[in-house]
Amino acid sequence: MAAAYDSNNIFAKILRGEIPSKKVHESAHSLAFLDINPLAPVHVLVIPKGAYVDFDDFSARAPDAEIADYVKAIGDTARKVGVDADGYRLLSNCGANANQEVPHLHVHIFGGRMLGRMLKRDGE
């Protein structure tokens, strides 16, 4: 079960316009913007506009229209920033063991270079 939603998290503040962002894509239920500390040549965050802590919370509570919009927004954003041709990585941390830093569902889109393995295998 997800923790209670914190309406003062940084992404909630971005959605309210209290913190500026460089928007890449916006739809009825989703917003995509550039990461302020990019880890790849292309690093975009895609968030739902609703108050969802993580993917588990979103998949359990969001109406089908919001889920469809969010999935489409992720794909639309990847194409818009041009990583669809060479490939990209999607990452969404969910909870403490995954090191989720902001308690608002977000998917990172990484691309623009070879990204290497996702995780090291045991013994590496």
N, C-alpha and C positions, 0 to 999 in steps of 0.2 A: 504494500500500500504506500502510495506517495505521501510525502510530507505535505502539510498545508501550504497553499500557494502564498508567497510573499509578494504583495503588490508593490513593494519598493525595490524589487530586483532591477538590475540595469536594463534588461530588455523591456520590462513594463514601463520604465521611464522613457525609453526610446519610443515605444508605442504611443505614449502620451505626449510626445514632443518635448519633453523636459531635457533630453540629451540628444544632440544632433547625431545623425548617421548619414552615410553616403548610400542612399537607396539604389538598388540594382533592379528590383522588381517588386511590384505590389499588386495584390489581388484582393478580392473581397474579404478573405479570411487569413491572409498570409503577407509577410513582409520579408524581403531579402535585402541585406546590406553588407558592405565590405567590413571585414574584421579589422579592428584598429591595430592589432598586432599580428599581421599575417605570418603564417608558418609555411606558406608556399607562394609562388608567384600569383596564383589565384586562390583566394581564401574568402569565401562568402558565407554568411550565416543566414539561414532561413528559419523564421519563427512563425508560429501561428499567432494570430491576434488575440485569441482567447487565452484565458488564465489556466494554463496547463503546466504542471511541474516538470513532467518528463513524458517519454513516449508511452509508458505504461498508463499514466493518468490520461493522456490524450486518447489512446486507443480504447480505453474503458468508458470515457465520458463524452467525447466529442461527437456531435451529430455527423451523419454520413456526408453531408454537404461540406462540412469543414474538413473532414478527412480527405475527401476527394480534392478539394481546393489545395490543401497543403501538399499532397503528393504531386499534383500538377505543377504547383509553384516551384517545387524543387527541380523538376525536369525542365521547366521553362527557364529557370534561372541558370541552370548548367548550360543550356543552349545559348542564352543571352550573353554569358561571359565567355563563350567560345571553347569550353573544355570538352564538349561532346565528341569532337572529332578524334582527339588523341587519348581520351579517357580521363576519369576523375575518381575521386574517393568521396564517399559520404560517410560521415561519422556523427553519431549521436550518443553521448554518454548518458547513462540512466542510473542515478543513485550514487551512493558513496563508494562502492567498490569499483565503479567505472570512473571515479574522480570527476563527477559532474560539478562544475564550478558555479554555474548560474542556474537557479531553480526555476527555469522557464524552458520548456521544450525548445530545443534548437538543433538543427542539422548543419554541420559544417560541410561545405563543398570545397575540396582541395583539388588543385590541378595546376597545369602549366609546366610541369616537369615530371620526371620519373620519381615516384614517391617511395619506392622500396616496399619492403614487407610491412604488413599491418602490425604484427606482433612478432617478437622473437619466439622461436620454438625452445622448449626446455633444452638446456645444455648449450645454447648458443651464447 
